[in-house]
Amino acid sequence: MKTKILGILKENRNEYVSGQDIGERLGVTRNAIWKAVSSLKEMGYSIESVTNKGYRLTYCPDILCSEEISGELKTRWWGNEILYFDSIDSTNNEIKRQAEKGAREGLLAIAEQQTAGRGRRGKEWSSPSGSGIWMSFLLRPDITPYRASQITIVTALAAANAIRNVTGLNTLIKWPNDIVIDGKKVTGILTEMSAEIDSVSYVVVGIGINVNTESFPPEIGHIATSLVNHLPENTRVQRSGLVAAFGSEFERLYDKFLACDDLAPLKAEYEARLINIGREIIIMPGEQRAKALGINNDGELLVEDEQGIKAIRSGEVSVRGVYGYV
């Protein structure tokens, strides 16, 4: 009920809503409303209560509880159930545990802190409390295992779009799925799959977004950044709003992806954000130099070297710029 009341107050932001109106909409007593509002206040929400006027929401804290996120979401199925944790080993691990129990598509796990967050190739992902978005969600697509890796491309584009829509920052993508701002990484994506030979049981998509982090460990400070570092002074990003924006973008792009046998409907939009395109890159391992041309309909990076044009897959190699990370 707290979620529904919070939603009503957000719909009428800065206006009073009477307890009678809320009660009629939700079919609950005024006493039940008072208890729910009291609980929301304890969570950090500022809600004015005035006799003969009702309740008015004046401030929302930057928290990632299920009530806050649900109140922002405008999705059909993404985030249909939300699991929130103050601290957890890894949201990807939690979604895998839930998937094995039969959880339905759209389940979202989000945490204030991860103690064992992971990035691609087993690298540790720094997940400090209160500063970022550390979340994972469950998909059960009716696709072949070969196509499942393309969901990474869909996710990267959704994240880049959502960040730009919310903050106005110029987000670009370093192939295949790192979101970068001014040449530094702000978002990482880890996609994991459970599959048979010719079918996918489930896919877990994990996303880490450095939102309000102001400093990073020395070992990653040269390549990592956060949204707040590129915004006007004293500007903070409301994380729940960014989560909701991502959900809407992902649903839109995922629908296009499932409607086609490949990434053709998203190729132009993705390439418009691709920071590698037209640049000389180094393919690792091997330190081979080539020029990045774009992606094909399977999400592979097209590169040109002395031998001609070829496609490379993200699971087999990685790329970096000649003079640094991008």
N, C-alpha and C positions, 0 to 999 in steps of 0.2 A: 504493500500500500504506500510505503514511503516513496517508491519510484513514481507512482501515479500522481501523488500529491506534488512531488517536486516538478513533474512535468507540467501540471496545471499552473503552478506558480511561475515557471519559466515562460509559459505561453503568455502570461499576463505580467511580464517583468515590469517592475516599478508601478504596478497598479494593485489595488487591494482586491482580494477575492474573498467573498464571505464564506464562513464555515458552512452555511446552509447550501450555497451553490456547490461547494466541493462535495458535501454530503450527498446531495441529489445526484451528482454526476457519478459518484463512486458507490452509492448505496451503503454508506457507513454513517455512524453517529458522530456528533460533534466532539464527543469525548475521545473517540478513536482518532479523529483528526488532530486533536490537541496533543495526544500522545505521540503521533507520528511526527508532528512539527517539532515537538520537544526533542525527539531523537535526532532529527535533522540539524537542529541547533547544536547539539552535542558533537555532531560530526564536523562542525565548523561553518555551517550555513548561517547567514544573518537574515532572520525573518522577523519582521515587525508584526506585532499583534495588537490591533486597535479595536476596542468595543464598538459595535455597530458598523464597522468597516470590514473587518476580517484580517486576512494575512497578506503580507507583501514581501516578496523576496528582494533583498537589496544587495546581497553579496554571495558569490559562490566560491568556495575554496578550491585550490588546485589539487584535487584528489582524484583517484582513479577507482573509487568504489563502484560497484555494479549499479547503484542507484544513480550516480552522477552520469555514468556512460549511457545507461539506458535512456535517461532523460534527454540526451543529445542525439541518439541514433535515429536515422530516418531510413533504415535498411529494411528489406523484406525478410531475409533469413540470416544475414551475417550478424553475429552477436545475439542470436535468439536466446542464448543462455550465456551468462557471464560468471566466471569463477575468478574471484579477487583474492590475492594473497599479499600480506604485508611483506613476507619474504618466502622464497621458494628456491629449490635447487635450479630449476630451469622450466620455463613455461612450455617449451617444446616437450620436455619429459612428461609434464603433467597432461598435456593434450594426448600424447601417446598412451599414457595410462588410461585416460578416459576413452580413447578410441577402442582400446582392447576390450573395454566393458560394454561397447555398443553405443557410445554417444553419437548423437546425430550431427550432421553437417551444420556448420555455423558456430559451433561451440567456441567461445573465446576465453582464454586464460590470460590474465594480466596481473602483474606484480609490481610493487614499489621497489623491490630489490630481488636480484637473482644472485645466488651464491655460487652457481656453476654455469653461468651463461656461456654459450658457445657460438662461434662464428663458423665460417667456411673452413674446411680442411682442419677441423678440430681446434682452431685457435680460440683462446679465451676472449669473451666479450665482457668488458667492464660494465657493470650494471648497478651503479650506486643508487641509494634510496632517495626518492623525492625529486629527481632531476630529469628522468627520462621516461620513455614509453618502452616497456619490455613486455611484449605480448606474443601469443601464438594462437592460431585458430585451426579448426578441423575442416577438411574437405573430403568428400567422398565422390569424386568425379567418375563418370562412366567413360573412361578413356584408356588407352593403352599405356603401359609403363613408359614407353618412349616419349609420349607427349607430356608426361607428368613434369619433366624438367622444364617445360615451357611455362609452367605456372610461375616460375621464378621471374621471368620477364614480365608477366602480367602484374605481379606483386610490385616489382621495382617501379613500373610506370604508375601504378596506383599511388605508391608512396610519394614519388616525385610530384605528381599532380596535387595530392592532398596538402603537402607542405607548401607548395606555391599558392594554392587557393586560400590557405589559412594565413600565411605570413607575407605573401608577396615576394618571397625570396626566389632568386633564380636557381632552381634546383636542376642539376644535370645528372646523368647516369653514366657511371663507368662500367662498361660491360663486364659481367652480365647484370649485376644487381646492386652495386654500391651507389648510394645517392651522395652526391658531392656538391658543396657550395664553395666557391672561390678556391677550387682545387683540393679541398679537404673533405674527408669522409664524415658524413653526419648520420648515415643510416646503413645498417647491415641487415641482410636477409639470409635465413637458413631454411631450406626446404628439405624435408625428409619424407620418405615414402615407404609404405608397406604394400607389397604387391606379389602376385603370382606371376607365372610366365607371361600370360597374355591379358591380365586384368589388374586393376589397382584396387586394393582394399581401402586405403585411406592415404591422404597426404596431410602432413603437418607443416604449416608455414609459420615461421618465427621471424619477428621483426624487432630490431632494437633501434630506437631513434633517440639521439642525444638532443634533448629539448632545451633544458635550462641549466645544463652542466657548464660550469664556468672554467674548470681546469681539468687536465687529464694527466695520467701518469707519464713520466718522462719518456718511457719507451714508445708511447703512441702519440705524444703531443705534436709531433711533426706532421702527422697525417690525419689526426682526428679533430673534429670541431663540433659545435652544437649550434642550434638555431639562435639562441640568445646572443651568441657572439657576433651575429651579423644583423642584429636589430638595434634600433635606437636605444640609448641608455635608459635603464630602468623599465624596459619592456619585457614582459614575461608572456610566455605562450600558455594558454589554458589547454592542458594536455587532453582532457576529455573531449574537447571540441575537435582536436586533431585526430583522435581515435575515430570519432564519428565521421569526419571528412574522409578518412582512409576507407572506412567501411563502405561508404557510398561510392567512392571511386572504384574500389575493388569489385563490387557487385556489377557495376556498369561494364567494366573491362572483361570480367570473367564471363559474363553472358555472351559477349562477342566471341571470346575465345572458344567457348563450348559450342557455339553455333557453327563453327568452321573446323576443318580438319587440321588447321595450323594457325600460325600467328599473322596471317596475311591482313586481317582487319586492323591489327594494331601496329603493323610494321612502320608506317609513316609517322605515327604519333610517337612511337618509341625512338625512332631515329632522330626526330626533332629534338630530343633530350640527350642524345648520345654524345658524350664529351669526346669519345675516342675518334669519331668519324672524321676522316680527312687527315688524321694525325699519324705520325710515325710512332710505332709501338714496339715493345720488346715482348716476345712470346717466351714464357718460361714453363718448364725447364728448357734449357738449350740456348737462351739468350739470342734467339733469332729475331732479326729486325724485319718489320713489314709495315705496310700502310693499311690502316683500318678503313674499310669502305662502307660498312654498315652491317646489317644482319640479313639473313635469309628468312624464309617463312618458318623455319624450324628454330629460330632464335640463335643459330650459330653465327659467330662473327666472321664476316667475309674480309679477308686480308689479301694484299697483293705484295709479292716479293719478286725476286729475280726469276723464279720458276713459273710465275703467273698468279692467278687468283685461286684461292682455296678457302674452305670453311673450317673453322676450329670450334670444338665443343668445350663448354665451360667445365665439365667434369674431368677433362683430360689435361687442360692447360690453364694458365692464368696470364694476364697481360698487365703491363705497366707502361708508363710513359718513358721516353728515352731519358728525360732529365729528372724523373721523380715518379711519384705515385700515379699521376695521370698523364 
